[in-house]
Amino acid sequence: MSHRAQPAPAAHGVAGAAGNAPFRVGLLGHGTVGSGFSALLAQRADEIERFNGRRPVISGILTRSQGDFDEILQGADLLVELIGGIEPARSYLLAAMRAGKDVVSANKQLLSQHGEELFETAREHGVRLRFEAAVAGAVPIVRVLEESLSATPIERVHGIVNGTTNFILSEMYNGSSYAQALADAQAKGYAEADPSDDVSGRDAAAKMAILARLAFGSPVHLDDVHYEGIEHLHGDDLQYARELGLGLKLIGTAERRQGGLSVRVYPALLYSGHPLASVQGPFNAVTIESETIIEITMSGPGAGGPQTASAVLGDVVSVMTGGARPPAPPLELPIIKDVDSAFYVHMEVADRPGVLAALMHALGEHGVSIRSVVQRGMDESARLVMVTHAVPESSLRAAIDQVAQLDFLRGAPRTIRVIEEEFI
Ligand SMILES: NC(=O)c1ccc[n+]([C@@H]2O[C@H](COP(=O)([O-])OP(=O)(O)OC[C@H]3O[C@@H](n4cnc5c(N)ncnc54)[C@H](OP(=O)(O)O)[C@@H]3O)[C@@H](O)[C@H]2O)c1
């Protein structure tokens, strides 16, 4: 006898209220994630019905060539948006929530640019807006921040939230050039034909805006996130990092600073004991820090159709079981732009007496002090690699602008932030 003949009673109000009627999921978008989601839902429907009492079914699919939005909306208990981009995804989600429907989306660009409008609409209409798959793919960081740690005052969230750049940097660390590593990422399907959102840091910035909103409850727009990518990194920066025993990662940071919030994405050197230093290849990882919980790190596949689809289905099940609530009203914390950091500074200079003293003087005028220096001779010039103590970024930039004018410089200085904490 099939176990569907006698469904288990629903444990929560949402499923119980509708008895054993199927739970109708309207699907907007049927590409990489959408098709993975509909296949996974069909595969998992028996099991979901067994513990939930209702069977999830796809009640309609919208793509550019099939389906009618209004009909799909009317015939669904919940809509899943897997179209991507701003429009028409935004209008569809707003219309669904205004019609009293819960929604699930994987759309980081939309949430990082129109999050407040979506949250406000969800609140106003008392519906759930779930978006686990918008950040870090299969890593359940959204739910952990929204639910498990909702009573924990979070100080900082550090993340590797872009698998493409982590793969490229891992390959460069092992000796590949940037161009080779990018071509390899494209061949393996980790990078799109146009990788600009990934390598510029914009994709990670969108995800950090979403994580910051969840961790601190304050609105953070993509435009509030200062981001830098990995295109300007040189192979020899990675070689120096290896020599210094440091990892080099594209890091997103969202943290409380000076009574406000700082959210940024930047390549950073990390000591080998840092929980993010060992994350290799296309994986994502997020570390949450708080006095109460010390530190928690979660890692796993950051993208991919089946992995992302599994996060989307998890959201659907969470709504079915009544496990999610409408978003809370926002707090308003100011965005802090100028934050302290230690820096790695790479310079090529003429190899002649007095150069180091002149450099130290120029840096010292802006309050930049040096923690360590390595010097290498190269024919007529020398390569200097310094690590500074923590200094406001604006002071470092002013110092580097002044240094760049010195006549013994052989090229533009390069800088990379250093995350100084050593975890034992
Ligand atoms: N791919 C990943 O690994 C991944 C990971 C995390 C998050 N995400 C997010 O998941 C979402 C979907 O990504 P994806 O990779 O599955 O995208 P995709 O493969 O490009 O699929 C997009 C789907 O949306 C449909 N669509 C596009 N414009 C539409 C319109 N105007 N009206 C109706 N349907 C439209 C497309 O229809 P046609 O079939 O007619 O073209 C297609 O079925 C995005 O928000 C993305 O950021 C993706």
The ligand as a Tripos MOL2 file, in Angstrom:
@<TRIPOS>MOLECULE
LIG
   48    52     1     0     0
SMALL
NO_CHARGES

@<TRIPOS>ATOM
      1 N1         22.5800   29.0550  -11.9830 N.am      1 LIG1
      2 C1         23.0140   29.0250  -10.7220 C.2       1 LIG1
      3 O1         23.9020   28.2550  -10.3620 O.2       1 LIG1
      4 C2         22.3970   29.9420   -9.6980 C.ar      1 LIG1
      5 C3         22.8920   29.9210   -8.3670 C.ar      1 LIG1
      6 C4         22.2870   30.7410   -7.4020 C.ar      1 LIG1
      7 C5         21.2570   31.5730   -7.7560 C.ar      1 LIG1
      8 N2         20.8280   31.5890   -9.0680 N.ar      1 LIG1
      9 C6         19.7220   32.4890   -9.3760 C.3       1 LIG1
     10 O2         18.6170   31.7300   -9.8510 O.3       1 LIG1
     11 C7         17.8680   32.4990  -10.7840 C.3       1 LIG1
     12 C8         17.7130   31.7080  -12.0830 C.3       1 LIG1
     13 O3         18.9870   31.4460  -12.6210 O.3       1 LIG1
     14 P1         19.2030   30.3890  -13.7990 P.3       1 LIG1
     15 O4         20.6760   30.1540  -13.8500 O.co2     1 LIG1
     16 O5         18.2750   29.2370  -13.6470 O.co2     1 LIG1
     17 O6         18.7430   31.2730  -15.0630 O.3       1 LIG1
     18 P2         18.4480   30.7780  -16.5580 P.3       1 LIG1
     19 O7         19.0280   29.4210  -16.7740 O.co2     1 LIG1
     20 O8         18.8500   31.8870  -17.4540 O.co2     1 LIG1
     21 O9         16.8530   30.6260  -16.6010 O.3       1 LIG1
     22 C9         16.0000   31.7380  -16.5810 C.3       1 LIG1
     23 C10        14.5780   31.2850  -16.8660 C.3       1 LIG1
     24 O10        13.7410   32.4280  -16.7530 O.3       1 LIG1
     25 C11        12.9570   32.5530  -17.9270 C.3       1 LIG1
     26 N3         12.7270   33.9480  -18.2750 N.ar      1 LIG1
     27 C12        13.6470   34.8990  -18.6060 C.ar      1 LIG1
     28 N4         13.0480   36.0770  -18.8580 N.ar      1 LIG1
     29 C13        11.7330   35.8590  -18.6860 C.ar      1 LIG1
     30 C14        10.5740   36.6810  -18.8340 C.ar      1 LIG1
     31 N5         10.6810   37.9520  -19.1930 N.pl3     1 LIG1
     32 N6          9.3800   36.1350  -18.5830 N.ar      1 LIG1
     33 C15         9.2540   34.8300  -18.2320 C.ar      1 LIG1
     34 N7         10.3050   33.9980  -18.0970 N.ar      1 LIG1
     35 C16        11.5180   34.5110  -18.3250 C.ar      1 LIG1
     36 C17        13.7500   31.8860  -19.0070 C.3       1 LIG1
     37 O11        12.8380   31.5360  -20.0220 O.3       1 LIG1
     38 P3         13.2510   30.8680  -21.4230 P.3       1 LIG1
     39 O12        13.4680   29.4270  -21.0660 O.co2     1 LIG1
     40 O13        12.0670   31.1010  -22.2810 O.co2     1 LIG1
     41 O14        14.4950   31.5730  -21.8530 O.co2     1 LIG1
     42 C18        14.3580   30.7000  -18.2540 C.3       1 LIG1
     43 O15        13.4540   29.6290  -18.2130 O.3       1 LIG1
     44 C19        18.6150   33.8300  -10.9400 C.3       1 LIG1
     45 O16        18.0770   34.7830  -10.0640 O.3       1 LIG1
     46 C20        20.0280   33.4680  -10.4950 C.3       1 LIG1
     47 O17        20.7520   34.5950   -9.9880 O.3       1 LIG1
     48 C21        21.3620   30.8080  -10.0290 C.ar      1 LIG1
@<TRIPOS>BOND
     1     1     2 1
     2     2     3 2
     3     2     4 1
     4     4     5 ar
     5     4    48 ar
     6     5     6 ar
     7     6     7 ar
     8     7     8 ar
     9     8     9 1
    10     8    48 ar
    11     9    10 1
    12     9    46 1
    13    10    11 1
    14    11    12 1
    15    11    44 1
    16    12    13 1
    17    13    14 1
    18    14    15 2
    19    14    16 1
    20    14    17 1
    21    17    18 1
    22    18    19 2
    23    18    20 1
    24    18    21 1
    25    21    22 1
    26    22    23 1
    27    23    24 1
    28    23    42 1
    29    24    25 1
    30    25    26 1
    31    25    36 1
    32    26    27 ar
    33    26    35 ar
    34    27    28 ar
    35    28    29 ar
    36    29    30 ar
    37    29    35 ar
    38    30    31 1
    39    30    32 ar
    40    32    33 ar
    41    33    34 ar
    42    34    35 ar
    43    36    37 1
    44    36    42 1
    45    37    38 1
    46    38    39 2
    47    38    40 1
    48    38    41 1
    49    42    43 1
    50    44    45 1
    51    44    46 1
    52    46    47 1
@<TRIPOS>SUBSTRUCTURE
     1 LIG1         1 GROUP 0 **** ****
